[in-house]
Amino acid sequence: MAHINETKDWRIYHDFGQILIAWARELYQDEPSRLDVDGIVYAFDSSTIKLCLQLCPWARLHHDKGGVKMHTLLDLRGSIPTFIYLTEAAVHNSKTMSLIPVEPGSYYLMDKGYVDFKQLFNHFHRQQAFFVTRAKDNMKYEVLEERPVDKRTGVVSDAIIRLTGQKTSQWYPDALRMVIYEDYATGNIYRFLSNDFTHSYLTIAELYRERWQVECFFKWIKQRLHIKSFYGTSQNAVFSQIWIAICDYLLLAIAKKVYHIDQNLYILSAAIGKVLFERKPLGELFVKPKRPQNDSDDGQLTLWENFFGQ
């Protein structure tokens, strides 16, 4: 396995993954959403997979640590990864924003690590796509308009703002919307930024909350598919194993839809692991077997019924 990962080009698994992505997206294109928005909702984030720097000197992070960063765009209809870009862990998140495939009318949910106003304006806003992210604490702005809110919902402010920083005001010259939400349970305050001025303030807050799905995807890839340990140390070997894990995830998502399996991917993965070497159709994994009728039992029951019926 280590020899194959070292020698076989990782792009083979990447290209196979693209085929699976297209298939999975077609299967999940009509998946219902709990959010009242017309466009497709995507979540974009990255996750760092730690590596030993002595064994993988090409993957330098800082000091004596190494790692690979997996930048992922997730279609929330079925949690399907549609764009994955692997880099050294030292690459900043915002450096990959220009590579994201943008669709007009769609929504892109990002953490505040991706707040690059020049790219938010040129790559998303000017292409008529919507974004929802979080404001950094040092953001300079002025309030142009305050909209009424029901503070019982947790939203304490819904404002139209304009950036006033010397550079940021040039990078993003148009107005922005800032929705401030307070989590009464923890006392945490969140400031959401968006270029969507149409939907309700609750929808903006709910959109950002949906970003957690990409975190679940990373957790799945790392834990369920055992990607924390690698069979090779070269960049080719590491990238190969990551893409194999992604293909496994996509195959499970496809099987779930094709065979109309109600159980989630965690249960499906565990079930397949137990019957991996059995020639059993996936559609039968969660079908309850019918209890065979025992002729002798049936006859005995009839005998006693007849006895007491006399």
C-alpha positions as CSV (number, residue, x, y, z in Angstrom):
1,M,0.0,0.0,0.0
2,A,2.8,2.4,0.9
3,H,4.6,1.7,-2.4
4,I,1.4,2.3,-4.4
5,N,0.8,5.6,-2.7
6,E,4.3,6.7,-3.3
7,T,4.4,5.8,-7.0
8,K,0.8,6.2,-8.4
9,D,-0.1,9.8,-9.2
10,W,-2.6,11.2,-6.7
11,R,-4.5,12.9,-9.6
12,I,-5.9,9.5,-10.5
13,Y,-8.0,9.6,-7.3
14,H,-8.7,13.3,-7.8
15,D,-10.2,12.7,-11.3
16,F,-12.2,9.8,-10.0
17,G,-13.5,12.0,-7.2
18,Q,-14.7,14.6,-9.8
19,I,-16.8,11.9,-11.4
20,L,-18.3,10.9,-8.1
21,I,-18.9,14.5,-7.2
22,A,-20.9,15.1,-10.4
23,W,-22.9,11.9,-9.8
24,A,-23.6,12.8,-6.1
25,R,-24.7,16.3,-6.9
26,E,-27.1,15.1,-9.5
27,L,-28.7,12.7,-7.0
28,Y,-29.0,15.3,-4.3
29,Q,-30.0,18.3,-6.4
30,D,-33.7,18.2,-5.2
31,E,-32.8,17.7,-1.6
32,P,-35.1,19.9,0.5
33,S,-33.6,22.8,2.5
34,R,-34.9,24.1,5.8
35,L,-33.8,27.6,4.8
36,D,-36.1,29.8,2.7
37,V,-33.6,30.9,0.0
38,D,-33.7,30.3,-3.7
39,G,-30.0,29.8,-4.5
40,I,-27.8,26.8,-3.6
41,V,-26.1,27.2,-0.2
42,Y,-22.4,26.3,0.1
43,A,-20.1,26.3,3.1
44,F,-16.4,26.9,2.6
45,D,-13.8,26.2,5.2
46,S,-10.5,24.4,5.8
47,S,-9.1,21.8,8.1
48,T,-5.5,21.0,8.9
49,I,-4.3,17.4,9.0
50,K,-1.1,17.3,11.1
51,L,2.0,15.6,9.8
52,C,5.4,14.8,11.2
53,L,7.7,17.5,9.8
54,Q,10.8,15.2,10.0
55,L,9.1,12.7,7.8
56,C,7.3,15.2,5.6
57,P,9.6,18.2,5.2
58,W,7.6,19.5,2.2
59,A,4.6,20.2,4.5
60,R,6.0,22.9,6.8
61,L,3.6,24.7,9.1
62,H,5.7,26.6,11.6
63,H,8.7,25.8,13.8
64,D,8.9,22.0,14.1
65,K,5.3,21.2,13.0
66,G,4.0,20.1,9.6
67,G,0.6,19.6,8.1
68,V,-1.7,19.6,5.1
69,K,-4.7,21.9,4.8
70,M,-7.8,20.7,3.0
71,H,-9.8,23.7,1.7
72,T,-13.4,22.4,1.0
73,L,-16.5,23.9,-0.6
74,L,-19.5,21.9,0.6
75,D,-22.9,21.8,-1.1
76,L,-25.3,21.6,1.8
77,R,-27.8,19.6,-0.2
78,G,-26.6,16.2,1.1
79,S,-23.3,17.6,2.4
80,I,-21.5,16.9,-0.9
81,P,-17.9,18.4,-1.3
82,T,-17.9,20.1,-4.7
83,F,-14.4,21.7,-4.6
84,I,-11.4,20.5,-2.6
85,Y,-7.9,22.1,-2.8
86,L,-5.0,20.7,-0.9
87,T,-2.1,22.9,0.2
88,E,0.6,23.1,2.8
89,A,-0.8,24.0,6.2
90,A,1.0,27.3,6.2
91,V,-1.1,28.7,3.3
92,H,-3.6,31.2,4.7
93,N,-7.3,30.5,4.1
94,S,-8.0,33.7,2.2
95,K,-5.4,32.8,-0.4
96,T,-7.7,30.2,-1.8
97,M,-10.8,32.3,-2.1
98,S,-10.2,33.3,-5.7
99,L,-10.2,29.6,-6.7
100,I,-13.7,29.0,-5.4
101,P,-16.1,28.3,-8.3
102,V,-18.8,31.0,-8.0
103,E,-22.4,30.7,-9.2
104,P,-24.6,33.8,-9.4
105,G,-27.5,33.7,-7.0
106,S,-25.9,31.1,-4.7
107,Y,-24.9,31.6,-1.1
108,Y,-21.4,31.1,0.3
109,L,-20.9,30.7,4.1
110,M,-17.4,31.4,5.5
111,D,-15.7,32.0,8.8
112,K,-14.0,35.3,9.5
113,G,-10.7,33.8,8.5
114,Y,-11.9,34.4,5.0
115,V,-12.7,38.1,5.5
116,D,-10.7,39.6,2.6
117,F,-12.9,42.5,1.4
118,K,-11.1,42.8,-1.9
119,Q,-12.0,39.2,-2.8
120,L,-15.4,39.4,-1.2
121,F,-16.2,42.3,-3.5
122,N,-14.5,41.2,-6.7
123,H,-15.0,37.4,-6.6
124,F,-18.5,37.2,-5.0
125,H,-20.4,40.5,-5.0
126,R,-19.5,41.5,-8.5
127,Q,-20.4,38.0,-9.7
128,Q,-23.9,38.4,-8.2
129,A,-23.3,35.7,-5.5
130,F,-24.2,36.2,-1.9
131,F,-21.9,35.6,1.1
132,V,-22.4,35.4,4.9
133,T,-19.4,35.6,7.1
134,R,-18.4,37.1,10.5
135,A,-16.9,40.5,11.1
136,K,-13.5,40.8,12.7
137,D,-13.2,42.7,15.9
138,N,-11.1,45.5,14.5
139,M,-13.3,46.3,11.5
140,K,-13.9,50.0,11.0
141,Y,-17.3,51.1,9.7
142,E,-20.2,53.5,9.9
143,V,-23.9,52.8,10.3
144,L,-26.0,54.1,7.4
145,E,-29.4,52.6,8.5
146,E,-30.8,50.7,11.4
147,R,-33.6,48.3,10.7
148,P,-36.2,47.2,13.3
149,V,-35.7,43.8,15.0
150,D,-37.5,41.6,17.5
151,K,-34.9,41.3,20.2
152,R,-36.7,38.3,21.7
153,T,-35.3,36.3,18.7
154,G,-31.7,36.9,19.9
155,V,-31.0,39.4,17.1
156,V,-30.1,42.7,18.7
157,S,-29.3,44.7,15.5
158,D,-29.8,44.7,11.8
159,A,-27.9,47.5,10.2
160,I,-26.7,48.7,6.8
161,I,-23.1,49.8,7.1
162,R,-20.2,51.1,5.0
163,L,-16.5,50.4,5.7
164,T,-14.4,53.4,6.7
165,G,-11.0,51.9,6.9
166,Q,-8.4,53.5,4.6
167,K,-7.9,50.4,2.5
168,T,-11.1,48.4,3.2
169,S,-13.3,51.2,2.0
170,Q,-11.5,51.1,-1.3
171,W,-11.5,47.3,-1.5
172,Y,-15.3,47.1,-0.8
173,P,-16.9,50.5,-1.7
174,D,-20.5,49.2,-1.6
175,A,-22.7,49.0,1.5
176,L,-22.8,45.8,3.6
177,R,-25.4,44.4,6.0
178,M,-24.4,43.5,9.5
179,V,-26.7,41.4,11.7
180,I,-25.7,41.2,15.4
181,Y,-26.9,38.1,17.2
182,E,-26.5,37.3,21.0
183,D,-26.6,33.8,22.2
184,Y,-28.5,34.2,25.5
185,A,-27.4,30.8,26.7
186,T,-23.7,31.5,26.5
187,G,-23.6,35.3,26.3
188,N,-21.6,35.2,23.1
189,I,-22.2,37.9,20.5
190,Y,-21.8,37.3,16.8
191,R,-21.6,39.9,14.1
192,F,-22.6,38.5,10.7
193,L,-21.7,40.3,7.5
194,S,-23.6,39.8,4.2
195,N,-24.4,41.4,0.9
196,D,-27.9,40.0,1.0
197,F,-30.3,42.9,1.8
198,T,-33.5,41.0,1.0
199,H,-34.0,38.1,3.4
200,S,-34.9,38.5,7.1
201,Y,-32.3,39.0,9.7
202,L,-33.1,35.6,11.2
203,T,-32.4,34.0,7.8
204,I,-29.0,35.6,7.7
205,A,-28.2,34.2,11.2
206,E,-29.6,30.8,10.3
207,L,-27.6,30.7,7.1
208,Y,-24.3,31.1,9.1
209,R,-25.3,28.5,11.5
210,E,-25.6,26.0,8.7
211,R,-21.8,26.3,8.3
212,W,-21.4,23.6,11.0
213,Q,-22.1,21.0,8.3
214,V,-18.6,21.5,6.8
215,E,-17.2,20.9,10.3
216,C,-19.1,17.6,10.4
217,F,-17.6,16.7,7.1
218,F,-14.0,17.3,8.3
219,K,-14.7,15.3,11.4
220,W,-16.0,12.4,9.3
221,I,-13.0,12.4,7.0
222,K,-10.5,12.5,9.9
223,Q,-12.2,10.0,12.3
224,R,-14.4,7.6,10.5
225,L,-12.0,7.1,7.6
226,H,-8.9,7.0,9.7
227,I,-7.1,9.7,7.8
228,K,-4.9,10.6,10.8
229,S,-2.4,7.9,10.0
230,F,-0.7,7.7,6.5
231,Y,0.9,4.8,4.6
232,G,3.5,7.1,3.0
233,T,5.4,10.3,3.7
234,S,5.7,12.0,0.3
235,Q,3.3,14.6,-0.9
236,N,1.9,12.2,-3.5
237,A,1.3,9.5,-0.9
238,V,-0.5,11.9,1.5
239,F,-2.6,13.5,-1.2
240,S,-3.5,10.1,-2.6
241,Q,-4.8,8.8,0.8
242,I,-6.8,12.0,1.4
243,W,-8.5,11.7,-2.0
244,I,-9.2,8.0,-1.5
245,A,-11.0,9.0,1.8
246,I,-13.0,11.6,-0.1
247,C,-14.0,9.0,-2.7
248,D,-15.1,6.7,0.1
249,Y,-17.3,9.4,1.5
250,L,-18.9,10.2,-1.8
251,L,-19.5,6.5,-2.6
252,L,-21.4,6.2,0.7
253,A,-23.4,9.3,0.0
254,I,-24.3,7.9,-3.5
255,A,-25.2,4.5,-2.1
256,K,-27.5,6.1,0.5
257,K,-29.4,7.8,-2.2
258,V,-29.5,5.1,-4.8
259,Y,-30.7,2.4,-2.4
260,H,-33.1,4.7,-0.5
261,I,-31.3,4.1,2.9
262,D,-32.8,6.1,5.7
263,Q,-29.9,5.6,8.1
264,N,-27.2,8.3,8.2
265,L,-23.7,7.9,6.8
266,Y,-22.2,7.0,10.2
267,I,-24.5,4.0,10.5
268,L,-24.2,3.1,6.9
269,S,-20.4,3.1,7.1
270,A,-20.4,0.9,10.2
271,A,-22.8,-1.6,8.6
272,I,-20.7,-1.9,5.4
273,G,-17.6,-2.4,7.5
274,K,-19.1,-5.5,9.0
275,V,-20.1,-7.1,5.7
276,L,-17.3,-5.8,3.6
277,F,-16.3,-9.3,2.3
278,E,-19.8,-10.6,1.9
279,R,-21.6,-10.7,-1.4
280,K,-24.7,-9.0,-0.1
281,P,-26.6,-6.2,-1.9
282,L,-26.4,-2.8,0.0
283,G,-30.2,-2.4,-0.3
284,E,-30.6,-5.4,1.9
285,L,-28.4,-4.2,4.8
286,F,-31.3,-2.5,6.6
287,V,-34.2,-4.7,5.6
288,K,-35.6,-6.7,8.5
289,P,-35.6,-10.4,7.7
290,K,-39.1,-11.9,7.9
291,R,-39.4,-14.4,10.7
292,P,-39.9,-17.9,9.2
293,Q,-43.1,-19.6,10.1
294,N,-42.6,-22.8,12.1
295,D,-45.1,-25.4,10.9
296,S,-44.8,-27.5,14.1
297,D,-45.4,-24.4,16.3
298,D,-48.4,-23.4,14.3
299,G,-49.8,-26.9,14.6
300,Q,-49.2,-27.1,18.3
301,L,-51.0,-23.7,18.8
302,T,-53.9,-25.0,16.8
303,L,-54.0,-28.2,18.9
304,W,-54.2,-26.3,22.2
305,E,-56.7,-23.9,20.8
306,N,-58.8,-26.8,19.7
307,F,-58.4,-28.5,23.1
308,F,-59.6,-25.4,25.1
309,G,-62.3,-24.8,22.5
310,Q,-63.9,-28.1,23.2
